[in-house]
Amino acid sequence: MSIFKKIILTTITFFFSLGMASNSIADGHINWSEVEKKAKEEGQVFWFNWYLEEPLQNFAKRFEDEYGIKVTVPAGENQTNLDKVIAEKDRAKGDVDVLSIGFNKVPDLPMDALFIKLVDAIPTDENRTPEIAGINGLGYAYAFWGNQSGIAYDPEHVAKADLPQTPAEFQDFWNANPGKFGFNFENGGSGPSFFLNVIKNLTDVDFDNGEVTDEKIAQVAASYDYFKNGAENYIITGGNADSIQRISDREIWMAPAWEDHLAGLMNRGEVRKGIAYYIPEMGMYGGGNGIVIPKNAPNPNAALFFANWLLSAETQTAFNTEFGTAPLHKLADDSNALVPNSQRAFRTNWAAQPFRGVVEEQFIENVILER
């Protein structure tokens, strides 16, 4: 063999060992047992997730204990983590093994240029969730964390049979119970999920189309009178956490919240247990976060092995039990969820941008600032 051919062969082998494990699996050159073996040799995985870093670090200890692979969850913001992967894309090795992203990011990212195609890189499992909130992960992303907005309430004061289900019933509730209903317009999406779905129900505006037109804006404007009727009877909270804390303190009886956020706070003893939750029939937004693996992950086999564990039925059951997430594996046990599966039929997809942003700005200007 010529020296030139030896150099080429050595170079190919080198880059293969750095991060092409997924291609080998897809081509049948490496079986899953070998991936597990190499993952344990790599011995570590860096999971960049932008929320609940410490609780998730503790959660990952069960993976460490079972497989001897250390998981590190660095602190960082959502966009900062994503920017880091993009900035490092031309490096032979980056710093990120597994990246959590909101599924809403997928349409705007060059997925094929940045990430390993997971559908070809981990064992086939048709029970995973490749699409959420109308967005497909294209085989590069699978959903691992399901979130759902809805209404948290105090069952000591509100009977299940009396829960508001429609915009008219919510208005009747706050007028009949002054100061006991609240929602946020910033610092979290539960409040916007509430008022945007109310507007959608009142106007029949197409929120799935992000186009901004004078006609659509005029239709939305017609809904402002709804929020002005009894505006003195509902309160504006400081954010997702503030809403739940006020219910916990028995200051208010009802407010929009995220299912996983509420369950996590109760499980960790940060708010009182017993706060109940439901998804109203008028609909509220649900979605989720996915995981992707950069092509230049420093520990590619450990990244794949950890990703497969995160997406498993057992881990999804544990996420539901500990954090209150909506399970995203069809065989996971969701018996500990705050809402029954029947209510998940009321989940709606987030309004499209830029129309959603314009509506939120006008809502603040015409409703919040005029209260």
C-alpha positions in Angstrom: 0.0 0.0 0.0 1.3 3.4 -0.9 2.2 6.0 1.8 -0.5 8.3 0.3 -3.2 5.6 0.7 -2.1 4.9 4.2 -2.4 8.6 5.1 -5.9 8.7 3.6 -6.9 5.6 5.4 -5.6 6.9 8.7 -7.4 10.2 8.2 -10.7 8.5 7.5 -10.3 6.3 10.6 -9.5 9.3 12.8 -12.6 11.3 11.8 -14.8 8.1 12.0 -13.7 7.7 15.6 -14.4 11.3 16.5 -18.1 11.5 15.7 -19.4 9.2 13.0 -20.8 6.6 15.3 -24.3 7.3 14.0 -23.3 6.6 10.3 -21.8 3.3 11.4 -25.0 2.2 13.1 -27.0 3.2 10.1 -24.7 1.2 7.8 -24.8 -1.8 10.1 -21.0 -1.5 10.9 -21.5 -1.1 14.6 -24.1 -2.8 16.7 -25.7 -1.3 19.8 -23.7 -3.5 22.1 -20.6 -1.9 20.7 -22.0 1.6 21.1 -22.6 0.7 24.8 -19.1 -0.6 25.2 -17.6 2.6 23.6 -19.9 4.8 25.6 -18.6 3.3 28.9 -15.0 3.8 27.6 -15.8 7.4 26.9 -17.2 7.5 30.4 -19.0 10.9 30.3 -21.6 12.9 28.6 -22.3 16.7 28.7 -26.0 17.4 28.5 -26.8 21.1 27.9 -30.3 21.8 29.2 -31.4 25.3 30.1 -33.9 24.7 33.0 -34.0 22.7 36.2 -30.2 22.0 35.8 -29.7 20.8 39.4 -32.8 18.6 39.6 -32.0 17.1 36.3 -28.4 16.5 37.4 -29.7 14.6 40.3 -32.2 12.7 38.1 -29.3 11.6 35.8 -27.6 9.9 38.7 -29.8 6.9 38.1 -28.2 6.6 34.6 -24.7 7.1 36.2 -25.4 4.4 38.8 -26.6 1.9 36.2 -24.1 2.4 33.5 -21.1 4.1 35.1 -21.2 7.0 32.7 -21.0 10.4 34.3 -23.6 13.0 33.2 -22.8 16.8 33.6 -25.6 19.3 33.2 -23.9 22.8 32.8 -25.9 25.9 33.7 -26.8 27.9 30.6 -29.6 29.8 28.8 -31.6 28.2 26.0 -30.3 30.5 23.2 -26.8 30.6 24.6 -26.5 26.8 24.5 -27.8 26.8 20.9 -25.5 29.6 19.9 -22.6 27.7 21.4 -23.3 24.6 19.2 -23.6 26.8 16.1 -20.3 28.6 16.9 -18.5 25.3 17.4 -19.9 23.5 14.3 -16.6 23.7 12.4 -14.5 22.3 15.3 -13.4 18.7 15.2 -14.8 18.3 18.7 -17.3 20.6 20.3 -18.2 20.8 24.0 -21.8 19.6 23.7 -22.8 16.0 23.6 -26.6 16.3 24.0 -28.5 19.5 23.5 -32.1 20.2 24.7 -34.1 22.5 22.3 -37.6 23.6 22.1 -39.3 21.9 19.2 -40.3 25.4 17.9 -36.6 25.9 17.1 -36.5 23.1 14.6 -37.9 24.9 11.5 -35.3 27.6 11.8 -32.2 25.4 12.2 -30.0 23.7 9.6 -30.6 20.4 11.3 -28.7 18.3 8.7 -25.6 20.5 9.0 -25.6 20.6 12.8 -26.9 17.3 14.2 -26.6 13.5 13.9 -29.8 11.9 12.5 -31.0 10.1 15.5 -33.5 8.0 13.6 -30.6 6.2 12.0 -28.3 6.3 15.0 -30.3 4.7 17.9 -32.3 1.5 18.0 -35.7 1.7 16.2 -38.6 2.4 18.5 -41.9 3.5 16.9 -43.3 4.4 20.3 -41.1 7.6 20.6 -42.4 11.0 19.7 -40.8 12.5 16.6 -43.3 15.3 16.2 -44.9 17.7 18.7 -47.2 20.7 18.5 -47.3 20.2 14.7 -43.5 20.3 14.3 -41.6 17.3 13.0 -38.1 16.7 14.3 -37.1 15.4 10.9 -35.4 12.4 12.4 -32.8 14.7 14.1 -34.8 15.5 17.2 -37.1 13.4 19.4 -39.3 14.9 22.1 -38.2 14.0 25.6 -40.1 16.6 27.8 -43.8 17.2 27.2 -45.3 20.3 28.6 -48.9 21.5 28.7 -50.4 24.7 29.8 -53.7 24.6 31.6 -55.4 26.0 34.7 -54.2 25.4 38.3 -56.9 25.7 41.0 -57.5 25.3 44.7 -60.0 22.4 45.1 -60.7 23.7 48.6 -62.6 26.6 47.0 -63.5 25.4 43.5 -65.4 22.2 42.8 -64.4 20.1 39.8 -68.0 20.4 38.5 -67.8 24.2 38.6 -64.5 24.6 36.6 -64.8 27.1 33.8 -64.5 25.6 30.3 -65.2 28.4 27.9 -64.3 32.1 27.7 -67.8 33.1 28.9 -67.5 30.8 32.0 -64.0 32.3 32.9 -65.5 35.7 32.7 -68.4 34.6 34.9 -66.0 33.1 37.4 -63.9 36.2 38.0 -66.9 38.4 38.2 -68.5 36.1 40.7 -65.2 35.7 42.7 -63.4 39.1 42.6 -59.7 38.9 43.2 -59.6 35.1 43.0 -58.6 34.6 39.4 -55.2 35.8 38.0 -53.0 35.4 35.0 -49.6 36.6 33.8 -48.8 38.4 30.5 -45.0 38.0 30.9 -42.3 35.9 32.6 -43.7 32.7 31.3 -46.1 31.4 28.7 -49.0 30.1 30.7 -50.8 33.4 30.9 -50.3 34.2 27.2 -51.6 30.6 26.4 -54.7 31.6 28.3 -55.5 34.9 26.7 -54.4 33.9 23.2 -56.8 30.9 23.3 -59.6 33.0 24.6 -59.1 35.4 21.7 -58.9 32.5 19.3 -62.3 31.2 20.6 -63.9 34.6 20.6 -62.8 35.6 17.1 -62.1 32.5 15.0 -58.9 34.2 13.8 -56.5 31.8 12.1 -53.6 31.6 14.6 -51.9 28.9 12.7 -51.1 31.3 10.0 -48.3 33.7 11.1 -49.2 36.4 8.5 -50.1 39.8 9.9 -52.9 41.6 8.1 -55.1 44.6 9.0 -58.2 42.3 8.8 -56.8 39.9 11.4 -55.7 42.6 13.7 -59.1 44.2 13.5 -60.7 40.9 14.4 -58.4 40.5 17.4 -59.2 44.1 18.6 -62.9 43.1 18.9 -61.9 40.7 21.7 -60.5 43.4 24.0 -64.0 44.3 25.5 -64.1 40.8 26.9 -61.1 41.4 29.0 -62.3 44.8 30.0 -65.6 43.4 31.4 -64.8 42.9 35.0 -61.1 43.8 34.6 -61.1 45.0 38.2 -62.1 41.5 39.3 -59.1 39.6 38.1 -55.5 40.2 38.9 -52.3 40.3 36.9 -49.6 38.1 38.4 -45.8 38.5 38.1 -45.2 35.3 36.1 -45.7 31.5 36.0 -44.1 30.9 39.5 -46.0 33.9 41.1 -49.3 32.5 39.9 -48.7 29.1 41.5 -47.3 30.7 44.7 -50.4 32.9 45.1 -52.7 29.8 44.8 -50.4 27.9 47.3 -50.7 30.9 49.7 -54.6 30.8 49.2 -54.5 34.4 47.9 -56.2 33.4 44.7 -58.1 30.3 43.7 -57.3 29.9 40.0 -54.6 30.8 37.4 -53.0 29.5 34.2 -49.9 27.3 34.9 -47.7 24.7 33.3 -48.4 21.1 34.2 -44.7 20.1 34.6 -43.9 23.3 36.5 -46.7 22.8 39.0 -46.0 19.1 39.5 -42.3 19.8 40.0 -42.9 22.5 42.6 -45.3 20.3 44.6 -43.0 17.3 44.4 -40.1 19.3 45.7 -42.2 20.8 48.5 -41.8 24.4 47.2 -45.6 24.9 47.2 -48.3 23.1 49.1 -49.5 19.8 47.7 -53.1 19.4 46.8 -53.3 22.1 44.1 -55.3 20.7 41.2 -55.0 21.2 37.5 -57.0 20.8 34.3 -57.1 21.7 30.6 -60.2 23.6 29.7 -62.3 22.6 26.8 -61.7 25.9 25.0 -58.1 24.6 24.6 -54.7 25.7 25.8 -51.2 25.4 24.3 -49.1 22.3 24.7 -45.7 21.4 23.3 -42.4 20.0 24.4 -38.7 20.0 24.2 -36.5 17.7 22.2 -32.9 16.4 22.3 -30.4 16.5 19.5 -26.7 15.4 19.3 -24.2 17.7 17.5 -22.2 16.0 14.8 -19.0 17.0 16.6 -20.1 15.7 20.1 -17.0 15.0 22.1 -18.4 11.7 23.4 -20.6 10.5 20.5 -21.2 7.0 21.7 -22.1 8.1 25.3 -24.3 10.8 23.8 -26.2 8.2 21.7 -26.5 5.9 24.7 -27.7 8.6 27.0 -30.2 9.9 24.4 -31.7 6.4 24.0 -32.1 6.2 27.8 -33.8 9.6 28.0 -36.3 8.6 25.3 -37.1 5.2 26.8 -40.5 4.2 28.3 -38.9 3.7 31.8 -37.3 7.2 31.8 -40.4 8.9 30.5 -42.4 7.3 33.3 -39.8 8.5 35.8 -40.0 12.1 34.3 -43.8 12.0 34.7 -43.5 10.8 38.3 -40.8 13.2 39.4 -41.4 16.3 37.2 -45.0 16.0 36.0 -44.1 16.0 32.4 -46.5 14.6 29.8 -44.9 11.2 28.9 -43.6 11.1 25.3 -43.2 7.4 24.9 -46.4 5.5 24.1 -45.6 2.7 26.6 -44.8 5.0 29.5 -47.0 5.0 32.6 -48.8 8.3 33.0 -50.9 7.4 36.0 -49.1 10.1 38.0 -50.0 12.9 35.6 -52.0 15.8 36.8 -54.6 15.4 34.1 -56.1 12.3 32.5 -55.3 11.5 28.9 -58.9 12.4 27.9 -58.2 16.1 28.6 -55.1 16.1 26.4 -57.5 16.2 23.4 -57.9 19.9 24.3 -54.3 20.7 23.6 -53.8 23.4 21.0 -50.6 24.3 19.0 -48.9 27.5 19.7 -49.9 30.5 17.5 -47.6 31.1 14.6 -45.1 34.0 14.5 -44.9 36.9 13.8 -48.7 37.2 14.2 -48.6 35.8 17.8 -46.0 38.4 18.8 -48.1 41.3 17.4 -51.2 40.1 19.2 -49.3 39.8 22.5 -47.9 43.4 22.1 -51.4 44.8 21.3 -52.9 42.9 24.2 -50.5 44.5 26.6 -51.1 47.9 25.1 -54.9 47.7 24.8 -55.8 45.5 27.9 -53.0 45.4 30.4 -52.0 49.1 30.3 -55.6 50.3 30.2 -56.8 48.4 33.3 
